[in-house]
């Protein structure tokens, strides 16, 4: 009898464990199914005019005395009432005409790293804006990037051309840096604005990698690689670099530089491309006489000015990322930004 009791307890424990595992697997599958049907991310729209008005109100309440504040609030209430009446009348007469609404300005952000990892968000933001924007409107892109991979920044630049194809004016503002791939994007703008000490240029191409072939050879380590095609692999970290391979890579770099120069010249024909395509960088104040930018200003001034006669909306698209990938991405981006920061410091050390 005792044996049967113990056997029954064993079966009960086994069944409990099996049911628990099955429940966990079911939940995981259900979560996977839900994730499959969920959108890739979420979009956030912020009316910047309201944010600016809130700042203004806060300052007025802190600075003005009681009587001046009362007068200000009265005038603001009257102004809002008049604007509301005008919008109502305009929408009632011609709801779909250009005169029926104020100009709209859409503000986007791109903070570039080596891989231009914000590209996917930029694509979604551009697609969203194009569902509403008209030629009478405008797009402002706040761009910060020291450059990176050619194919990634080439695609980012091509995404910005979608505005030109729809005749929607594009203004790009650079507060800190738009170099190499960053300037590849910036030159697409109809109007390019930079802060006085923003870094621009670096119209050049770079290929570099460590080579440990001699170290492997010294320690009797063989590295075998089988390829088909004469130039399938020209330079690797582990094999001996041949003159033929080095010459091939140099030719590819030169070809890419020619294409880069053509891109800049086509999209910003006012520049002397031979003068600015040396790989050098310039500050905003130096870049303006070279026609690399159109005006000296900050993105803040540009947006505040736009708020005076337009409805300004900040558009941001956030990609949903699983928690594990999110942690890894944070670590990677931290390392990437650290390395890029040191790289920029080394390249711009003459300004310290």
C-alpha positions, 0 to 999 in steps of 0.5 A, a space after each residue: 500500500 505504501 508503494 502505491 501511495 508513493 507511486 501516486 505522489 510521483 505521478 502527481 508531481 510529474 503531472 504538475 511539472 508537465 502541466 507547468 511546462 505546458 502552461 509556460 509554453 502556451 503563454 510564450 506562444 500566445 505572447 509570440 502570436 500577439 507580438 506578431 500582430 502588434 504594430 512595429 512601434 508607436 508614433 508620438 505627435 507633439 504640438 510644439 506651439 502649445 509647449 512654447 505657449 506654456 513656457 511663455 505663460 510660465 515666464 509671464 506669471 513669474 516676471 510680471 506684476 499683478 496688474 501687468 499679468 492681468 492685462 496680459 492674460 486678458 489680451 491672450 484670451 481675446 487673441 485666442 477667441 479671435 483666432 478660434 473665430 477665424 478658424 471656424 469661419 475659414 473651415 465653414 467656408 472652404 474646409 479643404 482649401 489652402 486658405 482654410 488652415 495655417 501652414 504646418 511644419 513637421 519637426 523630425 530628429 535624426 541622431 546618427 551613429 556608425 550604423 545609422 540605427 535610427 534609420 528605421 524610425 526615420 523611414 516611418 516618420 517620413 511615411 507618416 508625414 507624407 500622409 498629411 504634408 502638402 507643398 505649402 507645408 514644411 519639414 524641419 529635420 534636426 540632424 546630428 551625425 559624425 557619419 558611418 557606414 556608406 550604405 546606411 547613410 546612402 539610404 537615409 539620404 534617399 529617404 529624405 529625397 521623398 520630400 523633394 519628390 512631393 515638392 515639400 520644402 525640407 529644412 535641415 538644422 545642424 547644431 553640433 555635427 553633420 560630417 561624412 555620412 551626416 553631410 551626405 544627408 544634410 546636402 539634400 536639404 532645400 535650406 541648410 542651417 548650422 550653428 556657428 560652431 557646428 562641424 560640417 564636411 568630411 566629404 571623404 571615404 575611409 576603410 581601416 581594419 587591424 591585421 594580425 597575420 604576422 602574429 598568427 604566423 609567429 605563433 604557428 596558427 594557420 588561417 584558411 579561407 576558400 573563395 571563388 572570384 578573384 576579388 571576393 576577399 581583398 583585405 581581411 584581419 587574418 590574411 596577408 595583405 597583398 599589393 594587388 589586394 591593397 590596390 583593389 581596395 584603394 580603387 574601390 575607396 576612390 570610386 566611392 569618393 567620386 560617387 560621394 562627390 557627385 551626390 553632394 554636387 547634384 544635391 547642392 550645386 552651389 558648392 565648389 566640390 573640388 574645394 570641399 571634398 578633401 576630407 576636411 571639416 569646417 565650423 559653421 562660420 567657415 562653411 557658410 562662405 564655402 556655400 556648404 550651408 545657407 544660414 547660421 542659426 540654431 534649430 531652436 531659433 528656427 522652430 520658434 520662428 516657425 511657431 509664429 505663423 505655422 502649426 508646428 508638430 514634432 513627429 517621433 516614431 519609437 520601434 518596439 524592442 524586446 527587453 533583451 534586445 533593448 538592454 543589448 542595444 543600450 550597451 552597444 550604443 553606449 560603446 558606439 557613442 564613446 568610440 565615435 566621441 573619441 574619434 571625433 575628438 581626435 579628428 577635431 583636436 585642432 579646435 581645442 
